[in-house]
Every structure is written in structure tokens, then in C-alpha cells.
Amino acid sequence: MVDEHQQIVDALRTRDPAKARKAMRAHLERVITGLLKATETEEIERTMSELEAKRTSLKRRIAV
């Protein structure tokens, strides 16, 4: 990530808007992808936990 920031800064220092735009877009794409993956992982874990609780509840009812 530091390398991505350095690429953006370097492009700005050399006053190269096309290079800065490209570097910024690549950086933001990686950040957005990472956030989406983290959100998906959290949602999957939450759903799995809910399903396990339902399974446990059903097992208890069957055992009675």
C-alpha cells in the first residue's frame, strides 16, 4: 500500500496527471476490492453463526 501511495505522490510531483490518475484509480480499486471482501467475509461468518444456532436449537427440540 505504501508503494501505491508513493506512485501517486511521484506522479503528482512530476505533474503528470495521467500517471497520477492511473495510480489513484489502481489504488482505489484495490481498496474497494479489499473492503468488499472484508464485508463479504463478515456477512458469511454472521450467517454461518446464525445457522449453527438454528441447528443447535433444532437438535435440542429433537432430543426432547
N, C-alpha and C positions, 0 to 999 in steps of 0.2 A: 504494500500500500504506500509506503514511503516513496518507493520508486515512481509510482504513479503521480504522486504529488510533485516530485522533483521534475518529472517530464512536463507537467503543467507550468510550473514556475519557470523552467528553462525556456519554454515556448513563449511565455509572456515577456521574459527578459529580452529575448531576441525579437520581440514584436512581430511574432509570426502567428496571426490569428487563426489560420487554417490548422496549423500544428497544435495550437492551444485548444481549439475546438475539438479536434480529433482526440487529443489526450483527455480532455474533460469528459467527452462522451464515453470513452472507453472506461474511465474511472467510474462514472455514474452507472454505467451498465453493470459493472462488477458489483457495486454497492447495492443496487436494486436487486440483482440476482441473489446476492447473499441475504438480503432482508426477506425476500420471498421464500427462500429455502428455510430460513430460521422460523418464519411464521408457519410454513407448512409442517415442519418438524414438531413445533409446539402443538399444533392442531391434531396431528396424528397421535402424539403422546396423550393428549387430553382425551381423545376418542377411545384409545385403547384402554385407558384407565376407567372410563365410564363403562365400557363393555365388560371389563373384568369385574367391576362392581355388580353389574347386572347378572353375570354368570354366577357369582358368589351368592347373590340373593336367590336365584333360581335353584341352585344346589341345596340351599338351606330349606326352601319350601318342599323340595322333593324328599329330603331326608326326614321330614316330619311325619 
